[in-house]
């Protein structure tokens, strides 16, 4: 079977990414108790404002955008003999469609409210699935989030979307029994996997970045401080 035009582009871009960018991976398990609680508290208001259902990806997009402002080294690209650091934080959100994969971009995500992000993501996803995305709507990303949690995936590593320097893979939220203050308690846990271009970001920086993402997921109210 001959490759479709989209599948050929995907194959070329992902093969090139693995070929030129030395990937390394960092995994963390996070307690999603407070983030799921925040989502439940915000859902009604967001639906009133937008008519849309709030998702964890919407909250994560806002959260990760804020962390990228704190870690500009991750919001960067390797360009031959130099590294380009971006002022704008443009988050790509990977979307699976029948023909393959597209990554529409939420521009200046750090400057937008969660309700604005919710609305923009839904509009971009609908455009992607109806093949109506314009070139500027899937280009210019500085970081990508890919979420397979809705399919029950417990852990996976993603390939960096060049020329970005990192991509965050988000897995499903699963109930697990953990020790909290010496007591066994059920908690909603999820795995995060950060794929990083070692030409741009070293291990310590990547660990600090993902650790900050973990901190905000576990204490999302810090977003509003």
N, C-alpha and C positions, 0 to 999 in steps of 0.2 A: 504494500500500500504506500503510495507516494505521500510524503509529508505535506500537510497543509502549510500555507504561508506562515501562519502564526506558530505552529509547532516547529517549523524550521528556525524561526527567529528565536524562540525559547531555547532550542537546542544549542544554537550558536552562542547566545548570550551567556547561558549557564556554563557551558563548556569553557568559554573564554574566562569566566570568573574564576573557576577552579584552576585553570591553567596559569593565570597571571597573579592571582592573589593568594598568598599563603594563609589559608584559613586556620584559625584555632577556635576552640569552643569552650564556653563556660556555662555550667548548669547550676541553677539554684531552685530549691523548693520553697515556695512562699505560702504563708497563711492568708487566705483570701477572705477571712471572716469580715473584716471591717470594710473591704472594698465591696463585697456583695451586699453588706448592710447599707453602705452609701448608695449603691445602685438602687436598692429597694426604696430608699428615702427620696431619691431624685426622679424616679420613673414617672410619677404622676405629673410633676411640674414640667418635665421635659415633654411629655406627651401633650400637655396643655399648650405649650409654646410651639411645638413643631408638628403635632399629630403623629409622631413617630415613636417607636419603641426604643428605649435606650439599651445599649449593649455594653458588655465588658470591654469590647474593642474600642468603643467610643471613649470610655474612661481611660483606658490604657493609652490611647493616642494623646490625650491631653497630658497625662502623667509623664509619659516618655518625652514629650516635647519640652516639658519643664526641666527634666533631668538633662536633656541635651544642652540647654542653656547653661547649666552648671558645668558640663563637661564638653567644651567646644572641640576637644581633640577627637571626640567620637563623631561629631558633626562635621566631617571632613572627607576629603578625597585625596588619593595618591595620584600625582600627575608627573610621572617621569622623574625629574630631579627636584621636585618640590611637593609640598603638601598644601592643598587649598582648604582653608577654614571658612565655613559658611556663616554669614550673619543670620540668614533666614533659616528657620527650622521647618522643613517641608517633609511631612511624614507620608510615606507610601503605605497603602493598605492593600495587601495582596488579596486578589479576588479570583476564585476559581470559576471559570465559565465553561460552557460545553466544548469550546475549541481549545481550551488550555488555561492560561494564566495571564492576567493583566494586573498592573499595579497603579491604580489611580492615586493622585497625590493631594493631600490636604495641605495647602500652603499656609505658612505662618501659623502653624497649629498652636504654638505657644501663646499667641495673641488672641485666640478664640475661646469662647466659653464651651463647656461640654455640650450644651444644647445646640450651639452652632456647628460643632464638630459632628454631632449626631446627624443633623440635617444634611450637612455636606457629604458625609460618608455615604448616606443612603442614596443621595442624588447621584453620586459618582458610581456607586455599585449598580444602580438601575441603568445608568448610561452604558456601563461596561457590558452588562448582560444583554442589552439591546443593541450593542455594537454602535453606539453613538458617542463614544468618548472622542474628544478632540485632542490633537497631539499635545497641547499645553497642559491637558488634564492628566496625562500619564508620563510626564517628563519633569525633570528638575527636582526630583526627590533627593533628600540628604540622609534619610534613614528609612528603613522599612520594618513594618510589623506584619507577621503572618500568623494567623490564628487557626488552628485545626481542632480546637477544643470542642466545637459543636459536633465533631465526628467521634468523640470519645478517645482521641489520641492522647496518650499519657506522656509522651516525650518524643521530640524529633529535632534534628538540626537542619537549618535552612542554608541555602547557598546565597552568598552576598549578591545583592543587586548592584552591579557595577554602574557608575564609579563610586558608589557609597562605600563606607568602610565597615559597616556592621548591619546586621539584621537580627531582630528579636523574634524567636519562635515561641508561641504561646500555646500551651496544652490545656487539656480539660480540667475543670475543677472537680476533684474527687473527695468524698468524705473519708477521713482517716482518723484513727485514734492516736493522739499525741499526748505527751506529758506536759502539763501546764501548771506551774507552781506546785509540782509534786503530785498532781492528780491527773488521772487519765481522762481525757475529754475528746469528743468527736469534733473535728475541725475540717472546714473545706480547704484543701490544699491543691496547689497547681504547680507545675514545673515550667520554668522559663529557661530557654537556651539562647545564649547570645553567640552568634557567629561573627568573628572579627578578622579584619585584614591586618595581619601582623606587621605589614609595612608601615601602617599608620598608627596603630594602637598596640601597646604592650600589655602583658598579662595583668600587672597591678592596676593599670588604668581601667582595663575592661572589668576587673573584679570590683573596683570601686564604683564604676558606673552601674553595673548590675545590682550591686549591693544597695545603691541609692534607689533604684527602681523597686527593689524588694521592700525597702523601708517605707516608701510611699504607698505601695500596695497594702502593706500591713497597717499603715497609719495614714490613710488618704486625706484626712482632715488637715494634714500639714500643707496640702496644696493651697489652702486658703489662708495660711498664716503670712 
